[in-house]
Amino acid sequence: MKALDTNVLARFFIDDDDDPQAARQRPLAVQALAERCFVSVTVLLELEWVMRGFYELPRRDISRVFRALVGIEHVTLEDRDAVLMAVDAFDQGLDFADSLHVARSRRASGFATFDRRLAKRAQALTLLPPVERLG
C-alpha cells in the first residue's frame, strides 16, 4: 500500500483545465487511487488548504471531496473517525484545520486555545473535547 501526497489527491479530484501539467498527471492520480492506498491527516490538512486557497473552491465542494475520499473502500485514512468528525464540524462552519485539531484531541479532557472564534463556534457545536478559550 502506497501513501499518497496532496498533489495526487488534488489531481484526482480537481480537473484543472488551465494547467497542462495537470492534464498529464491526472491519469496517474486516477491510477494511484484505483489501488489500495493510505492518506495521512497532514495530507488532508494540506489538501483543504490547496482547495480553499489555490483553487478557491467553495466549502460545500471541499466537503464533497473529503466525503468522497472517505467513501472509497480501499483508501485507508489515518484516524478516519476524527476525519469524519472534522468534516461534520467543517460542514457546520468551523475551519477545517481547527475542527481536525479538536477531533484528533478527543482523548483529552479539553482543548485550550487563544482563538476566540474557534472557542465560540466549537462551544456552539458542543464539540468534544470541550474547547476552552484562554485569557
Secondary structure, 3 states (H helix, E strand, C coil): CEECCHHHHHHHHCCCCCCHHHHHHHHHHHHHHCCCEEECHHHHHHHHHHHHHHCCCCHHHHHHHHHHHHCCCCEEECCHHHHHHHHHHHHCCCCHHHHHHHHCCCCCCCEEECCHHHHHHHHHHCCCCCEEECC
